[in-house]
Amino acid sequence: MSDPMGQAPQRFAGEFATTHWSVIVLAGGVESEDADKALEQLCRSYRYPLYAYVRRMGHGPHDAQDLVQEFFARFLERKYLQHADRNRGRFRTFLLSSLKNFLINEWNKANREKRGGGQMVVSLDEEMAESRFASELATDQPPDALYDRGWAGILLERAMAALRKEFELSGK
């Protein structure tokens, strides 16, 4: 089973209940191969829920893809991951709050200057994200609740993939 953005699952049994703070700390720490893997794991885990949130806020598919990509680029460039604090709440809440602030700043910026700015766009499987988003039922739930539901869905998918892999390895 692949994740909702078309990527193979990268988690193992026991890692899917919540985002482990050890992964967050490792991803935000000193650059290393392990830190890069932890960072990739976080980005893959949260990319679709953030995309769906932005779409539900009224942005079109291409704008949502651009916004999520730019959010991750800026979030990583400015090392905002180091500001995540387990004593202040869940990581996914921190990430969603960061995205909301980013969207406000982008809206303000868009009203001051033209879109584009010569930035190179890197594909993040946007067609897969949009096809999944389009197949979801319309609902009156607020985007925040749908973000949490999307995150729970990804956890369930990864749990099933880990269980399937475990059974395959044991010959069942």
N, C-alpha and C positions, 0 to 999 in steps of 0.2 A: 504494500500500500504506500502511495506517495503522499506527501503533505499537500495542503490545498493549493500551494503555489507550484506544484509539479516537481518538487524535490524529494529525493529519498529521505526517509526519516533518519535522524542522526542521534536519536536518544536510545537509551537502553532501559531495561526493566528497572523500576524504582526511581527513575528520573523525571517522571511525567506528572506527578501530583501538583507541584507548583514550581515556579522558577526558583531554583536553589540559590541562595545568596552567595554560596561559594563560587558558583558560575559567574555571577554578576561581579563579585570582587576580582576574580581571576581575569575576566574580560576587561575590566577597567584598570587593571594593574600594569605592571611593567611589561613592555612588549616582549612576547615570546611566542613560540609555536602553540603552546597550550592556551595562551591568552587569545591568540587569533582564532583558535577552534572554538573557544567559549564565546567569543564575540560573534562568530558566524552562527553558532547555535542560537544565540539570543535574537539575532536579526532574522533568521529563518522562522523562528517561533512567533515573532510579533509582526512580521511584514504583512500577512494577510489581515489580521484583525485591525491593524492601523489603516490599511487600504479600505476595508469595508466601512470603517468609521468615517473616513474622509468622503467616501461615496455617499454615505447616508447623510452627510452634512450638506449635500446638494451639489458636489463637484462632479463633473463628467469623468468618464474613464481615464482619458489622457491626462487631464489636470490632476486627478487623484494619484495616478502613477507618478507623475512628476513631483507632486507634493510629498509623497511618502519617500521617494528616492532622495529628494533634497533634505527632508527631515533627517533621515538616517545619516546622510553625508555630514550635515551640520552637527548633529548630535555626537557623532564620532570625532569629527574634526576638533570640536571644542571640548571634548572629553567630559561631556555632561554625565557620563556613566559614573564618574567619580563622585558625583553629588547624590547618588542614590543611597538612601539610608534605611536600613531595615527597621530602625526604631521609629521612623516616621510613616511607615505603612508598606503596602505591597508594591513590588516593583512595577507591576502592570499599571497600577494607579499613577505612579511616578511617570511612567512612560506616556500614558495617556494625557496627563497634565502637561507634560513637555510638548506633546503634539499640539494640544489646544493652544498653548502659548505661541508655538511656531506658526500655526494657522492664522492667529491674530496678527502676528508680525508680518506674515506674507500678505495678508489682506491689506494692511497698512502700506506695505511696500508697493503692491500692485497699483494702489491708488496714487502713488507718487511717480512711478516710472514704468516704462514699457516692459512687458514680459519677455523672457528669454535671456538677455544679457550675455549671449555667447557661451552659455554653459553646455558642455557635452552631456548628452543623455545616454545612460547605460541601462540596458534592458534588465528588468527584474521579473520576467515572466508575466508581463502585464496582460497578455491575452488569457492566460490561465486564471488570473485573478478576476478579470472581468467576466469570464464565462461562469465562474463559480458565483460571483456576486449576482449576476443576472438570473441564475437558477434558484436563488433563495426567494422565499415567499415574502411579499410585501407585508409590513407590520406597522402598527402604530407605536411600537416601543421606542423610547428615546435611543439615540445612537450610543450613549454610554452603556445601556443595558445590553444592546446588541453586540457591542465590543466585548463585554464579559462573556456573553453567550458564544461568540465566535472563538474566543480564547478557550472556553471549555470544550468546544467541538474539536479544536486542534489537539487538546490534551487527550481526548477520547480516541481520536484517530491514531495518535502516536502510541497510546497504550495498546490498542489493538494490533498495531504493527509490531510492537515489541513482543507481545504475546504470540503472534503468528511466527515471528522469527524464533522465539524460544521453543515453540512446538516443532517447527521444522528442524531445528538443530538436534532435538531429542528424538527425531524420527516419528513423531506423532502426526 
